Amino acid sequence: MEDMSYLCNPLVEPFVYETIRDKLERYSKETPDKEAIVFYTSEFERQSLTFGNLYRKSWACAQGLIQLGIQPGDVVALGLPNIPEWILCHFGIALAGAITLGFPYFSNDEQNIVKALNQSDKCTAIIFGDSAEKIDIIRHFVSGTDDNGKVLKADVSSLKYAIRVGTEDAGDFPFTFGSLLQLGERNVGIELQTIHPDDVFIIILSSGTTGPCKLISKTHFHILSVLPMTNHVMRMEKDDIVFSCQPFMWVGGYVFSLLNFGNTLVTVTSYLNNMRTARQFAKLTANVIEKENCTFAGMYGPSLLEFSDDEVKCSSFPLKCVTTAGFPLSKTYANVVGKVARRFINVYGTTELGSICYKEIERPEDFEDYSVGFPVRGIEITVIDQDGKLCQRNVIGEINVRSSVRFLGYLNDQEKTIKVLDKSGWFKTNDIGYVTPDGQVVVSGRLSDVIIIGGKKMSPVHLANVLSAHPDILDVEVIAIEDKVMFQEACACLIKKPGSTVTWDDLEALIVDKSIAKKESIFFRLFVPKYHVFMDSFPRTMSGKVEKKQLKEDVLKILKLK
């Protein structure tokens, strides 16, 4: 089997069979005055919650929800940025035995929000911010509430309560988070119902880079399994101070370290959305990291390149460790090692399964393009061909994964679940790649990204790799454009480095030089795209991935094909 593409990293440490309530109560007793979470705004204003305050206020929130009418197993939709109210509401929902559905607070698509709320089946309440823009979105499907938060009319049949977070006046939504806490504080003596480690307590949305998000349920056990599966890689300790700029509602930004280790977590409220440039974001983030003496950081991938620039100064660099996730990385990121952090870890995973592989780098020369390294503990990996047979090592196929912590399936969507999960528990990632002779996984692209040109398949990842090797190109995406004759054609979307004078003719010559195709060849279009677009930036999800659907819409407008 050593020459075949099967990998297994068995568990060493036992799983933790506890609930979030158990963890929060313990931390509140052991370290009540330790800061649990520190929040920074774009104006560099600081707020924090100690473990003692976090537990007390979450408990009051839970009591308020129960008094309002929330029952164990009910779903409460939560659409807020990384602010104290998000974490208090989320933990309050969990303590009450209910389930958080984190929906994108930055989304302007009320139809997708309504679809997610309806699909969750038992969405009883919604909690949202009070900006005029967000309230207008909520008004599209909720007509308002009475003084006690009771919904008057809604497009979501199960929705009974709406709670507004903030101090701005909104006459049709008078019931606020402050009202909820007051209601709970008057009833703090009421006993909470028993909850179990295998109870679902959060529904996380997939990142939705190519279409509508899918709803993925996680139990207390799922969240607390992170420690035995990954800490041999992270080597995190309870005294580490961890920075994260990712939204709590995304699996890559969730508060795993706080719950699993009792760390202090440092985050930003919403200034990632407000920053005009990656450089501006990097400078502000470096200030936060320096101010809080952070030792670990979870970073948005593309912003990491800015941290290695001499203009971005931080006395805390190099940190003990920097992690990123969301997509395989090229050697462009090697400069992070040594300057920004002593160790750099790129995590490969999915919302469905969590962490799958890790690539740990302590020397820049150890960086390998698009390698995601070795499986974390409790993970099995196979690479299979189109006939379902196991590939030999160094042979590209589809990456399948089986985890010791099972994926429960997409919520109320059996059809999508059956497509990705077999009866033996193997999950089809839709990624293509291969296993190296020394047992590392390299991700080459996604099955759904293959472009079919006149019946022939073109790899957009291969083309993107060739173009990104040009010294004047900062970023590349290759997408499919529908074609009446060829079925699809390729389009290269490119971002030049500042001051670059590179032309498409230069890049086309590079592609031809790196391939077997010549202009007179019938295979020319399999290597050289019919379309190209130079852009200033790509639309991205909050997880940092390129939002393919929006990118395609933008490109079609630029090319006047829509």
C-alpha positions in Angstrom: 0.0 0.0 0.0 3.0 2.3 0.4 2.9 3.2 -3.3 -0.9 3.9 -3.3 -2.7 7.1 -2.4 -4.1 6.1 0.9 -3.1 8.0 4.1 -4.2 7.6 7.7 -3.2 9.5 10.8 -4.7 7.7 13.8 -5.8 9.6 17.0 -3.5 9.6 20.0 -5.4 11.8 22.5 -8.9 10.9 23.5 -11.8 13.1 22.4 -13.4 15.5 24.8 -17.0 14.5 25.6 -18.3 17.7 27.0 -20.6 20.6 26.1 -19.9 24.3 25.5 -21.7 25.0 28.8 -19.2 22.7 30.6 -16.2 24.6 29.1 -17.6 28.1 29.7 -18.5 27.3 33.3 -15.1 25.8 34.1 -13.2 28.8 32.6 -15.4 31.2 34.5 -14.5 29.5 37.8 -10.8 28.9 37.1 -9.9 32.2 35.4 -12.8 34.6 36.0 -10.7 37.8 35.5 -8.8 36.6 32.5 -9.8 38.3 29.2 -11.6 35.9 27.0 -12.1 38.2 24.0 -10.8 41.6 23.0 -12.5 43.6 20.3 -11.0 46.5 18.2 -13.0 48.8 16.0 -11.7 50.6 12.9 -11.2 53.7 15.2 -8.9 51.5 17.3 -11.4 51.5 20.2 -11.0 48.5 22.6 -13.6 46.4 24.3 -13.2 43.2 26.2 -15.0 40.4 28.0 -13.5 38.4 30.8 -14.4 34.7 31.2 -16.4 35.6 34.3 -18.4 38.3 32.5 -18.7 36.2 29.3 -20.4 33.4 31.3 -22.6 35.6 33.4 -23.9 37.7 30.4 -24.3 34.6 28.2 -26.3 33.0 31.0 -28.5 36.1 31.2 -29.0 36.0 27.4 -30.0 32.4 27.7 -32.6 33.2 30.3 -33.9 36.0 28.2 -34.3 33.8 25.2 -36.1 31.2 27.3 -38.5 33.8 28.8 -39.1 35.0 25.3 -40.2 31.5 24.3 -37.2 29.9 22.7 -37.2 26.1 23.2 -34.3 23.6 23.1 -33.7 22.6 19.5 -35.1 25.9 18.1 -32.9 27.8 15.6 -31.9 31.4 16.2 -30.5 33.2 13.2 -27.6 35.5 14.1 -26.4 38.2 11.6 -23.8 40.3 13.2 -20.1 41.2 12.7 -17.4 40.3 15.3 -18.8 42.3 18.2 -19.5 41.4 21.8 -23.2 40.9 21.1 -22.4 38.1 18.6 -20.5 36.0 21.1 -22.9 36.7 24.0 -25.9 35.8 21.8 -24.2 32.7 20.4 -23.2 31.3 23.8 -26.6 32.4 25.2 -28.3 30.4 22.5 -26.1 27.4 23.2 -26.7 27.6 27.0 -30.5 27.6 26.3 -30.2 24.4 24.3 -31.0 26.2 21.0 -29.1 26.3 17.8 -27.3 29.3 16.2 -27.6 29.8 12.5 -24.9 32.3 11.5 -26.0 34.1 8.4 -23.8 36.7 6.5 -24.4 40.1 8.2 -22.8 41.7 5.1 -25.1 40.0 2.6 -27.6 42.2 0.7 -29.4 39.2 -0.8 -32.5 38.8 1.3 -33.7 35.9 -0.9 -30.6 33.8 0.2 -31.1 34.8 3.8 -34.8 33.8 3.7 -33.9 30.5 1.9 -31.4 29.6 4.7 -33.8 30.5 7.4 -36.6 28.4 5.8 -34.2 25.5 5.2 -33.2 25.4 8.8 -36.9 24.4 9.4 -37.2 25.7 13.0 -35.9 29.2 12.8 -37.8 30.8 15.7 -35.9 34.1 16.1 -33.6 36.4 14.3 -31.0 38.8 15.8 -29.5 41.5 13.6 -27.6 44.8 13.6 -29.3 48.2 13.6 -27.7 49.9 10.6 -30.2 51.4 8.3 -29.0 49.2 5.4 -29.3 46.0 7.4 -32.7 46.9 8.8 -34.0 47.6 5.3 -32.9 44.1 4.3 -34.7 42.5 7.3 -37.8 44.6 6.4 -38.0 42.7 3.1 -39.1 39.6 4.9 -40.1 40.7 8.5 -42.7 43.5 8.8 -41.7 44.5 12.4 -42.4 43.4 15.9 -44.4 44.5 19.0 -42.7 45.9 22.1 -41.8 42.4 23.3 -40.1 41.3 20.1 -43.0 39.3 18.7 -43.0 39.3 14.9 -46.1 40.8 13.3 -45.6 39.1 9.9 -42.8 37.3 8.1 -41.9 35.3 5.0 -40.4 32.6 7.2 -43.3 30.7 8.6 -41.6 29.5 11.8 -40.2 33.0 12.7 -41.7 34.4 15.9 -39.2 36.9 17.4 -36.9 39.6 16.0 -34.2 41.2 18.2 -32.3 44.3 17.2 -28.7 44.9 18.3 -27.6 48.6 18.7 -28.8 51.9 20.0 -30.2 53.5 16.8 -33.9 54.2 16.7 -35.9 51.8 14.6 -39.6 52.2 15.4 -40.8 48.9 13.8 -38.2 46.9 15.7 -38.3 48.2 19.3 -37.1 45.0 21.1 -33.3 45.1 21.5 -30.5 43.0 22.8 -30.5 45.2 25.9 -34.2 44.4 26.4 -33.3 40.7 26.1 -30.6 40.9 28.7 -32.9 42.8 31.1 -35.5 40.1 30.7 -32.9 37.5 31.5 -31.4 39.2 34.5 -34.8 39.3 36.1 -35.0 35.5 35.8 -31.4 34.3 36.4 -32.5 31.8 39.0 -34.3 29.6 36.5 -32.6 26.3 35.9 -31.4 25.7 32.4 -32.4 22.4 30.7 -29.8 19.6 30.3 -27.8 19.6 27.1 -25.7 16.8 25.6 -22.3 16.7 23.7 -24.1 15.2 20.7 -26.7 18.0 20.5 -26.4 20.3 17.5 -25.7 23.9 18.7 -24.6 25.7 15.6 -25.3 25.6 11.8 -22.4 27.0 9.8 -22.8 28.0 6.1 -20.4 26.8 3.5 -18.4 29.6 2.0 -20.5 29.7 -1.2 -17.8 30.6 -3.7 -19.7 29.1 -6.7 -23.3 29.4 -5.6 -25.8 29.3 -2.7 -24.4 28.3 0.7 -25.2 24.9 2.2 -26.2 24.5 5.8 -23.9 22.3 7.9 -24.8 21.3 11.5 -22.2 21.0 14.2 -22.5 19.5 17.6 -20.7 20.4 20.9 -18.6 17.3 20.3 -17.6 18.4 16.8 -16.3 21.8 18.1 -14.5 20.3 21.1 -12.8 17.6 18.9 -10.4 20.2 17.5 -7.9 19.8 20.4 -7.1 16.1 20.0 -7.1 16.3 16.2 -4.9 19.3 15.7 -2.9 20.4 18.7 0.1 18.2 17.8 0.4 20.7 14.9 -0.6 24.0 16.5 1.2 23.3 19.9 -1.0 26.0 21.4 -1.0 26.7 25.2 -3.6 28.3 27.4 -1.4 31.4 27.9 -1.1 32.1 24.1 -2.9 35.2 22.9 -4.6 34.5 19.5 -5.4 37.1 16.9 -8.1 36.4 14.2 -9.5 38.7 11.6 -12.0 36.2 10.3 -15.8 36.5 11.0 -17.0 34.3 13.8 -19.8 32.9 11.6 -17.3 31.3 9.2 -15.7 28.0 10.2 -12.3 29.5 9.7 -13.1 32.3 12.1 -15.0 30.4 14.8 -13.8 30.7 18.4 -12.1 27.2 18.6 -9.1 28.3 20.5 -11.1 30.0 23.2 -13.3 27.0 23.8 -10.6 24.3 23.4 -7.8 26.0 25.2 -9.2 28.9 27.2 -7.0 31.3 25.3 -7.5 35.1 25.0 -8.9 35.8 21.5 -8.3 39.2 19.9 -10.4 40.2 16.9 -11.6 43.1 14.9 -15.2 44.2 14.6 -15.8 45.1 10.9 -12.9 47.1 9.6 -11.9 44.4 7.1 -14.9 45.6 5.2 -14.0 49.2 5.6 -10.3 49.0 4.4 -9.7 50.2 0.9 -6.4 48.4 0.5 -4.7 45.3 1.8 -1.8 47.5 2.9 -4.1 49.6 5.1 -5.6 46.5 6.6 -2.2 45.0 7.3 -1.0 48.2 9.1 -4.0 48.4 11.4 -3.9 44.7 12.1 -0.1 44.9 13.0 -1.0 47.7 15.5 -3.6 45.5 17.2 -1.2 42.5 17.3 1.5 44.7 18.8 -0.8 46.3 21.3 -2.1 43.0 22.6 1.2 41.1 22.5 -0.4 38.3 20.4 1.6 35.1 20.0 -0.6 33.3 17.4 -2.5 34.7 14.5 -5.0 33.3 12.0 -4.8 35.4 8.9 -6.7 36.1 5.7 -4.4 34.6 3.1 -3.8 37.4 0.6 -3.2 39.9 3.4 -0.2 37.8 4.6 1.9 39.1 1.7 1.5 42.7 3.0 2.8 41.7 6.5 6.1 40.7 5.0 6.6 44.1 3.5 9.1 46.5 5.2 6.4 49.2 5.5 4.3 47.1 7.9 6.1 47.2 11.2 5.2 45.3 14.4 7.5 44.7 17.4 5.7 41.4 18.1 7.0 39.9 14.9 8.0 37.2 14.5 5.0 35.5 16.2 5.2 31.9 17.5 2.9 30.9 14.7 0.7 32.2 11.9 -2.0 30.0 10.3 -4.1 30.5 7.2 -6.7 28.4 5.5 -9.1 28.4 2.6 -6.9 27.6 -0.4 -3.6 26.0 -1.3 -0.7 28.5 -1.4 2.2 29.1 -3.8 5.8 29.8 -2.9 4.9 33.5 -3.0 4.0 33.2 0.7 7.4 31.8 1.7 8.6 35.3 2.9 6.1 35.1 5.8 8.3 32.5 7.5 11.0 34.0 9.7 9.7 37.6 9.4 6.1 37.5 10.4 6.2 34.2 12.3 8.7 31.5 13.3 6.3 28.8 12.1 3.7 29.1 9.3 0.9 26.6 9.0 -1.5 26.3 6.0 -4.6 24.3 6.9 -6.5 22.5 4.3 -10.1 21.7 5.3 -13.8 21.9 4.6 -16.7 23.3 6.5 -18.2 19.8 6.5 -15.2 18.1 8.1 -13.1 20.9 9.6 -9.3 20.5 9.4 -8.1 17.8 7.1 -4.4 18.5 6.4 -1.7 20.8 7.5 1.5 22.1 6.0 3.9 23.3 8.6 6.9 25.4 7.5 9.8 26.7 9.5 12.2 27.5 6.7 11.2 29.4 3.4 13.0 26.8 1.3 10.6 24.1 2.6 7.7 25.8 0.9 6.2 23.7 -1.9 3.6 25.1 -4.4 0.1 24.0 -3.4 1.2 21.3 -1.0 -1.2 21.1 1.9 1.0 18.6 3.8 0.0 15.7 6.0 -3.4 14.6 7.4 -4.3 15.8 10.9 -5.0 13.1 13.5 -8.2 11.1 13.1 -8.2 11.6 9.3 -8.0 9.1 6.4 -7.4 10.3 2.8 -7.7 8.5 -0.6 -7.1 9.8 -4.1 -9.3 7.9 -6.6 -9.6 7.8 -10.4 -12.8 8.3 -12.4 -13.6 4.6 -12.1 -13.4 4.8 -8.3 -10.1 3.0 -8.1 -7.3 4.0 -5.8 -4.6 5.9 -7.6 -0.9 5.3 -7.3 1.1 8.1 -5.6 1.9 11.1 -7.9 -1.2 10.3 -10.0 -3.9 13.0 -10.0 -7.4 12.0 -8.9 -10.3 13.1 -6.7 -9.4 13.6 -3.0 -11.8 11.8 -0.6 -11.7 12.1 3.1 -13.0 10.1 6.1 -13.0 11.7 9.5 -13.3 10.2 13.0 -15.8 13.0 13.6 -18.5 12.3 11.2 -20.2 14.8 8.9 -24.0 14.9 9.6 -25.0 15.8 6.1 -26.4 19.0 4.7 -29.4 20.1 6.8 -32.7 19.1 5.2 -31.0 18.4 1.9 -30.6 14.7 1.4 -30.1 15.0 -2.4 -26.9 17.1 -1.9 -25.7 14.9 1.0 -25.9 11.7 -1.1 -23.8 13.2 -3.8 -20.8 13.8 -1.5 -21.1 11.2 1.3 -21.1 7.5 0.8 -22.4 4.8 3.2 -18.8 4.1 4.5 -18.4 7.7 5.6 -16.1 8.8 2.7 -16.6 12.5 1.8 -16.0 13.7 -1.8 -14.2 17.0 -1.5 -14.6 17.9 -5.2 -10.9 18.7 -5.1 -8.4 17.1 -7.4 -4.8 16.4 -6.4 -2.3 13.7 -5.6 -0.2 12.1 -2.8 3.5 12.5 -3.0 5.9 9.6 -2.3 6.6 11.0 1.2 2.8 11.1 2.0 2.0 14.7 1.5 -1.2 15.9 -0.3 -1.0 18.4 -3.2 -4.2 20.1 -4.3 -4.3 20.8 -8.0 -7.8 22.3 -8.4 -11.5 21.4 -8.2 -13.4 19.0 -10.4 -16.1 21.5 -10.9 -13.6 24.0 -12.2 -12.5 22.0 -15.2 -13.3 23.9 -18.4 -14.7 21.9 -21.3 -13.6 23.5 -24.7 -15.0 21.7 -27.7 -15.2 18.4 -25.7 -11.7 18.7 -24.4 -10.9 19.4 -20.8 -8.7 22.3 -19.8 -7.3 22.7 -16.3 -7.7 26.4 -15.1 -5.4 25.7 -12.2 -2.5 24.8 -14.6 -3.0 27.9 -16.6 -3.3 30.1 -13.5 0.0 28.6 -12.2 1.8 29.5 -15.4 0.5 33.1 -15.4 1.1 33.7 -11.7 4.8 32.8 -12.3 5.2 36.0 -14.3 7.0 38.5 -12.0 4.6 41.3 -12.9 1.4 39.4 -12.1 0.0 39.7 -8.6 -3.0 37.4 -8.8 -4.8 35.2 -11.4 -8.1 33.5 -11.7 -9.2 31.5 -14.7 -12.9 31.1 -15.3 -15.2 29.5 -17.9 -17.3 31.5 -20.3 -20.2 29.8 -22.0 -19.8 29.5 -25.8 -22.5 28.4 -28.3 -20.0 26.5 -30.5 -17.3 25.2 -28.1 -19.6 24.8 -25.0 -17.1 26.8 -23.0 -14.1 29.1 -23.4 -11.5 30.2 -20.9 -11.0 33.7 -19.6 -7.9 34.7 -17.7 -8.6 37.4 -15.0 -5.4 39.1 -14.0 -4.2 41.7 -11.4 -0.9 43.4 -12.3 1.6 44.5 -9.7 1.6 48.3 -9.2 3.6 50.0 -12.0 3.7 47.0 -14.2 3.6 47.4 -18.0 3.1 43.8 -18.9 0.8 43.2 -21.9 -1.4 40.2 -22.8 1.0 39.5 -25.7 3.8 39.0 -23.2 1.6 36.6 -21.2 0.4 34.7 -24.2 4.1 34.2 -25.2 4.7 32.8 -21.7 1.8 30.4 -22.0 3.0 29.1 -25.4 6.5 28.8 -24.1 5.4 26.7 -21.1 3.1 24.4 -23.2 3.2 22.2 -26.2 0.6 24.4 -28.0 1.6 26.7 -30.9 -0.8 29.1 -32.6 -1.3 26.9 -35.6 -2.1 23.9 -33.3 -5.7 22.7 -33.0 -5.0 22.4 -29.2 -4.1 26.1 -28.9 -7.3 27.1 -27.1 -6.7 24.3 -24.5 -3.7 26.3 -23.3 -4.3 29.9 -24.3 -7.6 31.4 -23.2 -9.8 33.1 -25.8 -10.6 36.0 -23.3 -8.5 38.0 -20.9 -9.4 40.8 -18.5 -7.0 43.0 -16.4 -8.7 44.0 -13.1 -7.8 46.0 -10.0 -9.2 43.4 -7.6 -11.3 40.2 -7.3 -14.5 40.0 -5.3 -14.0 37.8 -2.3 -16.0 36.0 0.4 -15.3 36.9 4.0 -13.2 33.7 4.2 -10.8 35.2 1.6 -11.7 33.0 -1.3 -12.5 34.5 -4.6 -16.2 34.7 -5.1 -16.4 32.9 -8.5 -20.0 33.7 -9.2 -19.6 37.4 -8.7 -16.3 37.4 -10.6 -18.0 35.8 -13.6 -20.8 38.4 -13.5 -18.2 41.2 -13.4 -16.2 39.7 -16.3 -19.2 39.2 -18.5 -20.1 42.9 -18.0 -16.5 44.0 -18.9 -16.5 41.8 -22.0 -20.0 43.0 -22.9 -21.1 39.4 -23.2 -24.1 39.9 -20.9 
